[in-house]
Amino acid sequence: MTTYILDTETTGLIEPHMTEAAYSIVEINDGKVFALQAPRAKRFNPLKEISLGSMAISHICDEDVADEPPHTDFRLPNSVEYLIGHNIDFDMAVLKNAGVTHTPQLICTNAMANFLLPTLESHKLVSLLYHFHRNIARAQAKNAHAAIADIYFTELVPGSLIDLANIQGHVITDVDSLYEFSQMARVPTHLSFGKHKGEAIADLAANSDGAGYLKWLLKQDNVDPYLAQACQQVLESV
């Protein structure tokens, strides 16, 4: 059983193709994250134009990857049982667009952060790094959005989230229990966007205006399925 921390840089949000992939191999023992291998990174030709927005984030331009192997050359070993990442569902979609058919269990640190710190101003990876490890963030965050740097950050943040989860009464000792917690955390208790950001979904459902907003969310075509599940559950319980 192998656990990867994975991060990708891409062409953009629409049908994203990979321009860079980075990963490290880790294990979770006694609630601690141990790196078994230093992060590795590889660039790829995405075979499509990179958006200006992505260039502004990753600083990877079309000419930088023109002579790299095509993104379809990326391989994810079948031995990888768990993938950890911040918004890992997006990275998994990028792998699927590259032709990866193997689907490991996905552990999302963003979902964990939203669950454990629902009122935190921002749950972006670097924001969490500043929240948990300010000295490291001040020294290293200038490298944010380089895939290999984000791997290092994603090695630090899960350990802090595991510590916080255990303090709050959840028991996370190994990768299996981390996956179970991540799955539970995917169903949000608080909204993470919009005019009601940081408010408990259950509290919103308890008043007519809030309930109306939740019902409106459920009618949106692009509503996150886990958010839809949370809204439906609280509305049915009122």
Secondary structure, DSSP 4 states (H G I P E B T S, - for coil): -EEEEEEEEES-SSS--EEEEEEEEEEEETTEEEESS--EEEE-B-SSPPPHHHHHHH---HHHHTTSPBGGG----TTEEEEEETTHHHHHHHHHHTT-----EEEEHHHHHHHH-TT-S--SHHHHHHHH-HHHHHHHGGGTTSHHHHHHHHHHHHHHHHHHHHHTT----SHHHHHHHHHHHTS-SB--SSTTTT-BHHHHHTSHHHHHHHHHHHT-TT--HHHHHHHHHHHHH-
